[in-house]
Amino acid sequence: MDREIADLYDEYLHTPMGRRKFMHRLTMLTGSAAAATATLSLLEGNQAVAAMVDENDPRLSTGMITYPGGAGDVKAYMARPKGSEKLPAVIVMHANRGLWPHFKDVTRKVALSGFVAIAPDMLSRAGGTPAADNSRGPEGDAALARLAEIDSADIEQDYVAAVNFLKSHNETTRKVGSIGFCWGGGHSLSLAVNSPDLGAAVAYYGSPPKSGYENIRAPVLGNYAADDPRLIASLPDFISNMEKNSKPYELYIYPGTKHAFNQDNRPDRYDPEAANLAWERTIGFFKSNLR
């Protein structure tokens, strides 16, 4: 796929561009409205086909819960293997359009690896993520705009509350990790700064914190795409800050990949080989650090 089209789509997903402006620019690039519509179909893929773990998988107990946040209840999707065994916990942090089906699927996938997993809906302060299947439609645009209006400090407060909730939950071992993607990847790294009780933090192509490295206690794992110029440019400072403060970390850059290479519902970006390797490293990292 043409790099200019892929970059335009990425800009649409990560800024308040809006669908009308995006389609206008896509039409200019492809030459006609019909070609733009066909290209969009390839870009958007199929949410249902992309699901990796069925929402009714008999091995899991799943459902929506709430936990006490900084300004009221926070909605969250929860998944855990069936049984009474206490397990370590993982917080799954969605990207910047809210808690859509893909991130619930990731939560189930984490749970199948032997964890109690919750995915907080960071749009809870604004009514919650829309009840729709496609994060890349008008509902997703509205969610992106609403999430951008929530103060970052409030979001961090609700993520810290998630750590506290899981540490006191009667189904966990009190060990808690975090994993985030894109916007959520940045918040996973920030949670390592803000919560001394976090046991492990994983970021997939997330922006590193600008400060606070001296407060980090959790080991950190970063998975980044080689063809992601803005974030790749941020990594030397991240490495310098982690090493200057003697903080444990692992950092992997996956050749030939673009931002969002783990997202199986984005055929323009998904790289199965890199995604599988990053996932193996992620689960191994959690199992080593949340024992």
NUBAZA-182083 format. One line per 3 residues: their letters; for each residue x, y, z of N, C-alpha, C. Coordinates in nm, 2 decimals, decimal comma. Layout:
BEGIN
A> X Y Z X Y Z X Y Z  ... .
***
This chain:
BEGIN
MDR> 0,08 -0,12 0,00 0,00 0,00 0,00 0,09 0,12 0,00  0,04 0,23 -0,07 0,12 0,35 -0,08 0,15 0,41 0,05  0,27 0,45 0,08 0,31 0,50 0,21 0,23 0,63 0,24 .
EIA> 0,20 0,71 0,15 0,13 0,84 0,18 -0,01 0,81 0,22  -0,07 0,71 0,17 -0,21 0,67 0,21 -0,20 0,61 0,35  -0,10 0,52 0,38 -0,09 0,46 0,51 -0,07 0,57 0,62 .
DLY> 0,02 0,67 0,58 0,05 0,78 0,68 -0,08 0,86 0,70  -0,15 0,89 0,60 -0,28 0,97 0,61 -0,37 0,89 0,71  -0,39 0,76 0,69 -0,48 0,69 0,77 -0,43 0,69 0,92 .
DEY> -0,30 0,68 0,94 -0,25 0,68 1,07 -0,27 0,82 1,14  -0,26 0,93 1,06 -0,29 1,06 1,11 -0,44 1,07 1,15  -0,53 1,01 1,06 -0,67 1,02 1,09 -0,70 0,95 1,22 .
LHT> -0,63 0,83 1,25 -0,66 0,75 1,37 -0,61 0,82 1,50  -0,51 0,91 1,48 -0,44 0,96 1,60 -0,45 1,11 1,62  -0,53 1,17 1,54 -0,56 1,32 1,56 -0,71 1,34 1,54 .
PMG> -0,76 1,46 1,58 -0,90 1,49 1,56 -0,93 1,53 1,42  -0,88 1,47 1,32 -0,90 1,51 1,18 -1,04 1,50 1,14  -1,11 1,40 1,18 -1,25 1,38 1,14 -1,26 1,30 1,01 .
RRK> -1,37 1,23 0,99 -1,38 1,14 0,88 -1,40 1,21 0,75  -1,48 1,32 0,75 -1,50 1,40 0,63 -1,37 1,45 0,57  -1,29 1,51 0,65 -1,16 1,56 0,60 -1,07 1,45 0,55 .
FMH> -1,07 1,34 0,63 -0,99 1,22 0,59 -1,04 1,17 0,45  -1,17 1,15 0,43 -1,21 1,10 0,30 -1,18 1,20 0,19  -1,19 1,33 0,22 -1,16 1,42 0,11 -1,01 1,41 0,07 .
RLT> -0,92 1,40 0,17 -0,78 1,38 0,14 -0,75 1,25 0,08  -0,82 1,14 0,12 -0,80 1,01 0,06 -0,85 1,01 -0,09  -0,95 1,08 -0,11 -1,00 1,09 -0,25 -0,90 1,16 -0,34 .
MLT> -0,84 1,26 -0,29 -0,74 1,34 -0,36 -0,62 1,24 -0,39  -0,58 1,16 -0,30 -0,47 1,07 -0,32 -0,50 0,96 -0,41  -0,62 0,90 -0,41 -0,66 0,78 -0,49 -0,72 0,82 -0,62 .
GSA> -0,77 0,94 -0,64 -0,81 0,99 -0,77 -0,96 0,99 -0,79  -1,04 0,92 -0,70 -1,18 0,92 -0,72 -1,25 0,88 -0,59  -1,38 0,91 -0,57 -1,45 0,87 -0,45 -1,46 0,72 -0,44 .
AAA> -1,48 0,65 -0,56 -1,49 0,51 -0,56 -1,36 0,44 -0,52  -1,25 0,49 -0,57 -1,12 0,44 -0,53 -1,09 0,46 -0,38  -1,14 0,58 -0,33 -1,12 0,61 -0,19 -1,20 0,51 -0,10 .
TAT> -1,32 0,48 -0,14 -1,40 0,39 -0,07 -1,35 0,25 -0,07  -1,30 0,20 -0,18 -1,23 0,07 -0,19 -1,11 0,06 -0,10  -1,03 0,17 -0,11 -0,91 0,17 -0,03 -0,94 0,17 0,12 .
LSL> -1,04 0,25 0,16 -1,08 0,25 0,30 -1,13 0,11 0,35  -1,19 0,04 0,26 -1,24 -0,10 0,30 -1,12 -0,18 0,33  -1,01 -0,17 0,25 -0,89 -0,25 0,28 -0,82 -0,20 0,41 .
LEG> -0,82 -0,07 0,43 -0,76 -0,02 0,55 -0,83 -0,06 0,68  -0,96 -0,06 0,68 -1,04 -0,09 0,80 -1,05 -0,24 0,83  -1,04 -0,32 0,74 -1,04 -0,47 0,77 -1,17 -0,51 0,83 .
NQA> -1,17 -0,62 0,90 -1,29 -0,67 0,96 -1,27 -0,71 1,10  -1,34 -0,63 1,19 -1,33 -0,65 1,34 -1,36 -0,80 1,38  -1,46 -0,85 1,32 -1,51 -0,99 1,37 -1,41 -1,09 1,33 .
VAA> -1,35 -1,09 1,21 -1,26 -1,18 1,16 -1,13 -1,17 1,24  -1,10 -1,05 1,28 -0,97 -1,03 1,35 -0,97 -1,08 1,49  -1,08 -1,11 1,55 -1,09 -1,15 1,69 -1,01 -1,28 1,71 .
MVD> -0,91 -1,28 1,80 -0,83 -1,40 1,82 -0,88 -1,49 1,93  -0,95 -1,44 2,03 -1,01 -1,53 2,13 -1,16 -1,50 2,14  -1,24 -1,60 2,12 -1,39 -1,58 2,12 -1,43 -1,52 2,25 .
END> -1,53 -1,42 2,24 -1,57 -1,36 2,36 -1,65 -1,46 2,45  -1,69 -1,57 2,40 -1,76 -1,67 2,48 -1,67 -1,80 2,50  -1,54 -1,78 2,49 -1,45 -1,89 2,51 -1,48 -1,96 2,65 .
PRL> -1,50 -2,09 2,65 -1,54 -2,16 2,77 -1,43 -2,17 2,87  -1,31 -2,13 2,84 -1,20 -2,14 2,93 -1,20 -2,02 3,02  -1,27 -1,91 2,99 -1,26 -1,79 3,05 -1,39 -1,74 3,12 .
STG> -1,38 -1,66 3,23 -1,49 -1,59 3,28 -1,47 -1,44 3,24  -1,56 -1,38 3,18 -1,55 -1,24 3,13 -1,67 -1,16 3,16  -1,65 -1,03 3,16 -1,77 -0,94 3,18 -1,72 -0,80 3,21 .
MIT> -1,81 -0,71 3,21 -1,78 -0,57 3,25 -1,80 -0,56 3,41  -1,71 -0,48 3,46 -1,71 -0,45 3,61 -1,69 -0,30 3,62  -1,69 -0,26 3,75 -1,65 -0,12 3,78 -1,55 -0,13 3,90 .
YPG> -1,47 -0,03 3,91 -1,38 -0,02 4,03 -1,38 0,13 4,06  -1,35 0,16 4,19 -1,35 0,30 4,23 -1,23 0,38 4,18  -1,26 0,48 4,10 -1,15 0,57 4,05 -1,14 0,70 4,12 .
GAG> -1,07 0,79 4,07 -1,05 0,92 4,13 -1,17 1,01 4,15  -1,27 0,99 4,06 -1,39 1,07 4,06 -1,51 0,99 4,03  -1,52 0,87 4,09 -1,63 0,79 4,07 -1,59 0,66 4,01 .
DVK> -1,69 0,57 3,98 -1,66 0,44 3,92 -1,60 0,44 3,78  -1,50 0,36 3,76 -1,44 0,34 3,63 -1,49 0,21 3,57  -1,54 0,21 3,45 -1,59 0,09 3,39 -1,46 0,01 3,34 .
AYM> -1,47 -0,12 3,34 -1,36 -0,20 3,29 -1,41 -0,34 3,24  -1,34 -0,39 3,14 -1,37 -0,53 3,09 -1,27 -0,62 3,17  -1,32 -0,73 3,22 -1,24 -0,82 3,30 -1,25 -0,96 3,24 .
ARP> -1,13 -1,03 3,24 -1,13 -1,17 3,20 -1,03 -1,24 3,28  -1,06 -1,37 3,31 -0,97 -1,45 3,39 -1,00 -1,60 3,36  -0,90 -1,68 3,37 -0,92 -1,83 3,35 -1,02 -1,87 3,46 .
KGS> -1,11 -1,97 3,42 -1,20 -2,02 3,51 -1,13 -2,10 3,62  -1,18 -2,10 3,74 -1,12 -2,17 3,85 -1,10 -2,08 3,97  -1,05 -2,13 4,08 -1,04 -2,06 4,20 -0,90 -2,02 4,24 .
EKL> -0,80 -2,05 4,16 -0,67 -2,02 4,19 -0,64 -1,87 4,18  -0,57 -1,82 4,28 -0,53 -1,68 4,27 -0,42 -1,66 4,17  -0,43 -1,55 4,09 -0,34 -1,53 3,98 -0,28 -1,39 3,98 .
PAV> -0,16 -1,36 3,92 -0,12 -1,23 3,91 -0,21 -1,15 3,81  -0,21 -1,02 3,82 -0,30 -0,94 3,74 -0,23 -0,85 3,64  -0,30 -0,82 3,53 -0,25 -0,73 3,43 -0,35 -0,63 3,39 .
IVM> -0,31 -0,50 3,38 -0,40 -0,39 3,33 -0,37 -0,37 3,19  -0,47 -0,38 3,10 -0,46 -0,36 2,96 -0,51 -0,22 2,92  -0,42 -0,14 2,86 -0,45 0,00 2,83 -0,47 0,02 2,68 .
HAN> -0,60 0,06 2,65 -0,64 0,08 2,51 -0,57 0,20 2,45  -0,59 0,21 2,32 -0,54 0,32 2,24 -0,63 0,44 2,25  -0,61 0,54 2,17 -0,67 0,67 2,20 -0,82 0,69 2,15 .
RGL> -0,88 0,58 2,11 -1,03 0,59 2,08 -1,11 0,51 2,18  -1,05 0,46 2,29 -1,13 0,40 2,39 -1,13 0,25 2,39  -1,22 0,19 2,46 -1,22 0,04 2,49 -1,30 -0,03 2,38 .
WPH> -1,24 -0,05 2,26 -1,31 -0,11 2,15 -1,29 -0,27 2,15  -1,36 -0,34 2,07 -1,35 -0,49 2,07 -1,21 -0,54 2,06  -1,12 -0,48 1,99 -0,99 -0,53 1,98 -0,92 -0,54 2,11 .
FKD> -0,94 -0,44 2,20 -0,87 -0,44 2,32 -0,93 -0,53 2,43  -1,06 -0,56 2,41 -1,12 -0,66 2,49 -1,06 -0,80 2,45  -1,04 -0,82 2,32 -0,98 -0,94 2,27 -0,84 -0,96 2,33 .
VTR> -0,76 -0,85 2,33 -0,63 -0,85 2,39 -0,64 -0,89 2,54  -0,74 -0,84 2,61 -0,76 -0,87 2,75 -0,79 -1,02 2,77  -0,87 -1,08 2,68 -0,89 -1,22 2,69 -0,76 -1,30 2,66 .
KVA> -0,68 -1,25 2,56 -0,56 -1,32 2,53 -0,46 -1,32 2,65  -0,46 -1,21 2,72 -0,37 -1,20 2,84 -0,42 -1,30 2,94  -0,55 -1,31 2,96 -0,61 -1,40 3,06 -0,58 -1,54 3,03 .
LSG> -0,58 -1,58 2,90 -0,55 -1,72 2,87 -0,41 -1,76 2,90  -0,32 -1,66 2,92 -0,19 -1,68 2,95 -0,16 -1,70 3,10  -0,28 -1,69 3,18 -0,27 -1,72 3,32 -0,27 -1,60 3,41 .
FVA> -0,35 -1,50 3,37 -0,36 -1,37 3,45 -0,51 -1,33 3,47  -0,53 -1,26 3,58 -0,65 -1,18 3,59 -0,63 -1,05 3,51  -0,71 -1,02 3,41 -0,68 -0,91 3,33 -0,80 -0,81 3,33 .
IAP> -0,77 -0,68 3,34 -0,88 -0,59 3,33 -0,84 -0,48 3,23  -0,93 -0,43 3,15 -0,91 -0,32 3,06 -1,00 -0,20 3,09  -0,94 -0,11 3,17 -1,02 0,01 3,21 -1,07 0,09 3,09 .
DML> -1,19 0,14 3,09 -1,24 0,23 2,99 -1,21 0,37 3,04  -1,11 0,43 2,97 -1,07 0,57 3,02 -1,16 0,68 2,97  -1,27 0,64 2,90 -1,37 0,73 2,87 -1,48 0,72 2,97 .
SRA> -1,46 0,65 3,08 -1,56 0,64 3,19 -1,61 0,78 3,24  -1,51 0,87 3,25 -1,55 1,00 3,30 -1,63 1,08 3,20  -1,64 1,03 3,08 -1,72 1,10 2,98 -1,84 1,01 2,93 .
GGT> -1,88 0,92 3,01 -1,99 0,83 2,98 -1,95 0,70 2,92  -1,83 0,68 2,89 -1,78 0,54 2,84 -1,76 0,54 2,69  -1,69 0,44 2,64 -1,67 0,42 2,50 -1,80 0,38 2,43 .
PAA> -1,83 0,44 2,31 -1,96 0,40 2,24 -1,98 0,25 2,22  -2,10 0,21 2,23 -2,13 0,07 2,21 -2,14 0,05 2,06  -2,03 0,03 1,99 -2,02 0,01 1,85 -1,91 -0,09 1,82 .
DNS> -1,90 -0,14 1,70 -1,80 -0,23 1,67 -1,68 -0,17 1,60  -1,69 -0,06 1,53 -1,58 0,00 1,45 -1,53 0,13 1,51  -1,41 0,12 1,56 -1,35 0,24 1,63 -1,31 0,34 1,52 .
RGP> -1,32 0,31 1,39 -1,27 0,40 1,29 -1,38 0,47 1,22  -1,50 0,46 1,27 -1,62 0,53 1,22 -1,64 0,66 1,29  -1,75 0,73 1,27 -1,79 0,85 1,34 -1,79 0,84 1,49 .
EGD> -1,83 0,72 1,54 -1,83 0,70 1,69 -1,69 0,71 1,74  -1,59 0,65 1,67 -1,45 0,65 1,71 -1,40 0,79 1,70  -1,44 0,87 1,60 -1,39 1,01 1,60 -1,44 1,09 1,72 .
AAL> -1,57 1,06 1,76 -1,62 1,13 1,88 -1,55 1,09 2,00  -1,52 0,96 2,01 -1,45 0,91 2,13 -1,31 0,97 2,14  -1,24 0,98 2,03 -1,11 1,04 2,03 -1,12 1,18 2,08 .
ARL> -1,21 1,26 2,04 -1,23 1,40 2,08 -1,26 1,41 2,23  -1,35 1,32 2,28 -1,39 1,32 2,42 -1,27 1,28 2,51  -1,19 1,18 2,46 -1,08 1,13 2,54 -0,97 1,24 2,56 .
AEI> -0,96 1,32 2,45 -0,86 1,43 2,45 -0,90 1,54 2,55  -1,02 1,55 2,58 -1,07 1,65 2,67 -1,05 1,61 2,82  -1,02 1,49 2,85 -1,00 1,44 2,99 -0,85 1,47 3,02 .
DSA> -0,84 1,53 3,14 -0,70 1,57 3,18 -0,62 1,45 3,20  -0,49 1,46 3,16 -0,40 1,34 3,17 -0,38 1,30 3,31  -0,38 1,40 3,40 -0,36 1,36 3,54 -0,48 1,28 3,60 .
DIE> -0,60 1,31 3,55 -0,72 1,23 3,59 -0,71 1,09 3,54  -0,66 1,07 3,41 -0,64 0,94 3,36 -0,54 0,86 3,44  -0,43 0,93 3,47 -0,33 0,86 3,55 -0,38 0,82 3,69 .
QDY> -0,46 0,91 3,75 -0,53 0,88 3,87 -0,61 0,75 3,87  -0,69 0,74 3,76 -0,77 0,62 3,74 -0,69 0,49 3,71  -0,58 0,50 3,65 -0,49 0,39 3,63 -0,42 0,34 3,76 .
VAA> -0,38 0,44 3,84 -0,32 0,41 3,97 -0,43 0,34 4,06  -0,55 0,39 4,05 -0,66 0,32 4,12 -0,68 0,18 4,07  -0,66 0,15 3,95 -0,67 0,01 3,90 -0,57 -0,08 3,96 .
VNF> -0,45 -0,03 3,98 -0,34 -0,10 4,05 -0,39 -0,14 4,19  -0,44 -0,04 4,26 -0,48 -0,06 4,40 -0,60 -0,15 4,41  -0,69 -0,14 4,31 -0,81 -0,24 4,30 -0,76 -0,38 4,29 .
LKS> -0,67 -0,40 4,20 -0,62 -0,54 4,17 -0,53 -0,59 4,28  -0,46 -0,51 4,35 -0,38 -0,55 4,46 -0,46 -0,60 4,58  -0,58 -0,55 4,59 -0,67 -0,59 4,70 -0,78 -0,69 4,66 .
HNE> -0,78 -0,73 4,53 -0,88 -0,82 4,48 -0,86 -0,96 4,53  -0,97 -1,03 4,57 -0,95 -1,16 4,63 -0,92 -1,27 4,53  -0,91 -1,24 4,40 -0,87 -1,34 4,30 -0,73 -1,32 4,25 .
TTR> -0,66 -1,23 4,31 -0,52 -1,20 4,26 -0,42 -1,23 4,37  -0,29 -1,25 4,32 -0,18 -1,27 4,41 -0,12 -1,14 4,46  -0,19 -1,03 4,43 -0,14 -0,89 4,47 -0,03 -0,84 4,38 .
KVG> 0,01 -0,92 4,28 0,11 -0,87 4,18 0,04 -0,82 4,06  0,08 -0,70 4,02 0,01 -0,63 3,91 0,10 -0,57 3,81  0,08 -0,60 3,68 0,15 -0,54 3,57 0,06 -0,46 3,48 .
SIG> 0,12 -0,40 3,38 0,04 -0,32 3,29 0,10 -0,34 3,15  0,01 -0,33 3,05 0,04 -0,34 2,91 -0,04 -0,24 2,83  0,02 -0,15 2,75 -0,05 -0,05 2,68 -0,01 -0,04 2,53 .
FCW> -0,09 0,01 2,45 -0,07 0,02 2,31 -0,09 0,16 2,26  0,01 0,22 2,19 0,01 0,35 2,14 -0,02 0,45 2,25  -0,13 0,52 2,25 -0,17 0,61 2,36 -0,16 0,53 2,50 .
GGG> -0,21 0,41 2,50 -0,21 0,33 2,62 -0,06 0,29 2,65  0,02 0,27 2,55 0,16 0,24 2,58 0,23 0,35 2,66  0,20 0,47 2,62 0,26 0,59 2,69 0,21 0,59 2,84 .
HSL> 0,08 0,55 2,86 0,03 0,55 2,99 0,08 0,43 3,07  0,11 0,32 3,01 0,18 0,21 3,08 0,31 0,26 3,14  0,39 0,33 3,06 0,52 0,38 3,11 0,49 0,49 3,22 .
SLA> 0,39 0,57 3,20 0,36 0,67 3,30 0,32 0,61 3,43  0,25 0,49 3,42 0,20 0,42 3,54 0,32 0,37 3,62  0,43 0,33 3,55 0,55 0,29 3,62 0,61 0,40 3,70 .
VNS> 0,59 0,52 3,65 0,64 0,64 3,73 0,55 0,67 3,85  0,42 0,66 3,82 0,32 0,70 3,92 0,28 0,60 4,03  0,30 0,47 4,01 0,26 0,37 4,10 0,38 0,29 4,15 .
PDL> 0,41 0,31 4,28 0,52 0,23 4,33 0,49 0,08 4,35  0,36 0,05 4,34 0,31 -0,09 4,35 0,31 -0,17 4,22  0,33 -0,10 4,11 0,33 -0,18 3,98 0,45 -0,27 3,98 .
GAA> 0,43 -0,39 3,93 0,53 -0,50 3,93 0,60 -0,51 3,80  0,54 -0,47 3,69 0,60 -0,48 3,55 0,52 -0,39 3,46  0,59 -0,32 3,37 0,52 -0,24 3,27 0,57 -0,27 3,13 .
VAY> 0,47 -0,29 3,04 0,50 -0,32 2,90 0,44 -0,21 2,81  0,52 -0,16 2,72 0,46 -0,06 2,62 0,49 -0,10 2,48  0,38 -0,10 2,41 0,39 -0,12 2,26 0,38 0,02 2,20 .
YGS> 0,49 0,06 2,13 0,50 0,19 2,07 0,43 0,31 2,14  0,47 0,32 2,27 0,42 0,43 2,35 0,52 0,54 2,38  0,47 0,66 2,39 0,56 0,77 2,42 0,62 0,76 2,56 .
PPK> 0,76 0,77 2,57 0,82 0,76 2,70 0,79 0,89 2,79  0,79 0,87 2,92 0,77 0,98 3,01 0,88 1,09 2,99  0,84 1,21 3,02 0,93 1,32 3,01 1,02 1,34 3,14 .
SGY> 0,96 1,29 3,25 1,03 1,30 3,38 0,99 1,19 3,47  1,04 1,19 3,59 1,00 1,10 3,69 1,06 0,96 3,69  1,17 0,94 3,61 1,23 0,81 3,60 1,29 0,76 3,74 .
ENI> 1,32 0,86 3,82 1,38 0,82 3,95 1,27 0,74 4,04  1,14 0,76 4,00 1,04 0,70 4,08 1,00 0,56 4,04  1,06 0,52 3,92 1,02 0,39 3,87 1,08 0,27 3,95 .
RAP> 0,99 0,18 3,99 1,03 0,06 4,06 1,02 -0,07 3,97  0,92 -0,06 3,88 0,89 -0,18 3,80 0,98 -0,19 3,68  1,03 -0,31 3,65 1,10 -0,33 3,52 1,01 -0,30 3,40 .
VLG> 1,07 -0,25 3,30 1,00 -0,21 3,18 1,04 -0,28 3,06  0,94 -0,32 2,97 0,96 -0,38 2,84 0,90 -0,29 2,74  0,98 -0,25 2,64 0,93 -0,17 2,52 0,94 -0,25 2,39 .
NYA> 0,83 -0,25 2,32 0,82 -0,31 2,19 0,79 -0,20 2,09  0,88 -0,17 1,99 0,86 -0,06 1,90 0,88 -0,10 1,76  0,82 -0,02 1,67 0,83 -0,05 1,53 0,95 0,03 1,47 .
ADD> 1,02 -0,03 1,38 1,14 0,03 1,32 1,10 0,15 1,24  0,98 0,14 1,16 0,94 0,25 1,08 0,83 0,33 1,15  0,87 0,40 1,25 0,79 0,49 1,34 0,87 0,60 1,38 .
PRL> 0,90 0,70 1,29 1,01 0,80 1,32 0,99 0,88 1,45  0,87 0,92 1,48 0,86 1,01 1,60 0,89 0,93 1,72  0,85 0,81 1,74 0,87 0,73 1,86 1,02 0,68 1,86 .
IAS> 1,07 0,64 1,75 1,21 0,60 1,74 1,30 0,71 1,79  1,27 0,83 1,75 1,35 0,95 1,79 1,34 0,97 1,94  1,24 0,92 2,01 1,22 0,95 2,15 1,30 0,85 2,23 .
LPD> 1,35 0,74 2,17 1,41 0,63 2,25 1,54 0,66 2,31  1,63 0,73 2,24 1,76 0,76 2,30 1,75 0,83 2,44  1,65 0,93 2,45 1,63 0,99 2,58 1,58 0,89 2,68 .
FIS> 1,49 0,81 2,64 1,43 0,70 2,73 1,54 0,61 2,78  1,63 0,57 2,69 1,74 0,48 2,73 1,83 0,55 2,83  1,86 0,68 2,79 1,95 0,76 2,88 1,89 0,77 3,02 .
NME> 1,77 0,81 3,02 1,70 0,83 3,15 1,69 0,70 3,24  1,66 0,59 3,17 1,65 0,46 3,24 1,79 0,42 3,30  1,89 0,44 3,21 2,03 0,40 3,26 2,09 0,49 3,36 .
KNS> 2,06 0,62 3,34 2,11 0,72 3,44 2,05 0,69 3,58  1,93 0,64 3,58 1,86 0,61 3,71 1,87 0,46 3,75  1,95 0,39 3,68 1,97 0,24 3,70 1,84 0,17 3,71 .
KPY> 1,76 0,19 3,61 1,63 0,12 3,61 1,63 0,00 3,51  1,58 -0,12 3,55 1,58 -0,23 3,46 1,49 -0,22 3,34  1,53 -0,25 3,22 1,45 -0,24 3,11 1,49 -0,33 3,00 .
ELY> 1,40 -0,37 2,91 1,43 -0,44 2,79 1,37 -0,36 2,67  1,43 -0,34 2,56 1,38 -0,26 2,45 1,41 -0,34 2,32  1,30 -0,36 2,25 1,31 -0,43 2,12 1,25 -0,34 2,01 .
IYP> 1,32 -0,34 1,90 1,27 -0,26 1,78 1,26 -0,37 1,67  1,14 -0,38 1,61 1,11 -0,48 1,51 1,13 -0,44 1,37  1,23 -0,49 1,30 1,26 -0,45 1,16 1,14 -0,47 1,07 .
GTK> 1,13 -0,37 0,98 1,02 -0,38 0,87 0,88 -0,36 0,92  0,86 -0,31 1,04 0,73 -0,29 1,10 0,70 -0,14 1,11  0,57 -0,11 1,11 0,52 0,02 1,13 0,44 0,03 1,26 .
HAF> 0,41 0,15 1,31 0,33 0,17 1,43 0,20 0,09 1,42  0,17 0,02 1,53 0,05 -0,06 1,54 0,07 -0,20 1,48  0,19 -0,25 1,47 0,21 -0,38 1,41 0,15 -0,49 1,48 .
NQD> 0,11 -0,47 1,61 0,04 -0,58 1,68 -0,11 -0,58 1,65  -0,17 -0,48 1,59 -0,31 -0,47 1,58 -0,37 -0,55 1,47  -0,42 -0,67 1,50 -0,46 -0,76 1,39 -0,58 -0,72 1,32 .
NRP> -0,65 -0,62 1,36 -0,77 -0,57 1,29 -0,73 -0,45 1,20  -0,60 -0,43 1,18 -0,55 -0,32 1,09 -0,46 -0,39 0,98  -0,52 -0,44 0,88 -0,43 -0,51 0,78 -0,33 -0,42 0,71 .
DRY> -0,34 -0,29 0,72 -0,23 -0,20 0,67 -0,11 -0,20 0,76  -0,12 -0,25 0,88 -0,01 -0,24 0,98 0,03 -0,37 1,04  -0,07 -0,47 1,05 -0,04 -0,59 1,12 0,07 -0,67 1,06 .
DPE> 0,17 -0,71 1,15 0,28 -0,79 1,11 0,28 -0,92 1,20  0,22 -1,03 1,15 0,21 -1,15 1,24 0,34 -1,20 1,30  0,45 -1,20 1,22 0,57 -1,25 1,28 0,62 -1,16 1,39 .
AAN> 0,62 -1,03 1,37 0,67 -0,94 1,48 0,57 -0,94 1,60  0,44 -0,94 1,57 0,34 -0,95 1,67 0,35 -1,07 1,76  0,37 -1,18 1,70 0,39 -1,31 1,78 0,51 -1,31 1,86 .
LAW> 0,62 -1,26 1,81 0,75 -1,25 1,88 0,74 -1,15 2,00  0,68 -1,04 1,98 0,66 -0,94 2,08 0,57 -0,99 2,19  0,46 -1,07 2,15 0,37 -1,13 2,25 0,44 -1,23 2,34 .
ERT> 0,52 -1,32 2,27 0,60 -1,41 2,35 0,69 -1,34 2,45  0,76 -1,24 2,41 0,84 -1,16 2,50 0,76 -1,10 2,61  0,64 -1,05 2,58 0,56 -0,98 2,68 0,51 -1,08 2,78 .
IGF> 0,46 -1,19 2,74 0,41 -1,29 2,84 0,52 -1,35 2,92  0,63 -1,37 2,86 0,75 -1,42 2,94 0,80 -1,31 3,04  0,79 -1,19 3,00 0,83 -1,08 3,09 0,74 -1,07 3,21 .
FKS> 0,60 -1,08 3,19 0,51 -1,08 3,30 0,53 -1,20 3,39  0,55 -1,32 3,33 0,57 -1,44 3,41 0,69 -1,43 3,50  0,80 -1,37 3,45 0,92 -1,36 3,52 0,91 -1,25 3,63 .
NLR> 0,83 -1,15 3,61 0,83 -1,04 3,71 0,71 -1,03 3,80  0,61 -1,11 3,77 0,49 -1,11 3,85 0,47 -1,24 3,93  0,58 -1,31 3,96 0,57 -1,43 4,03 0,53 -1,41 4,17 .
***
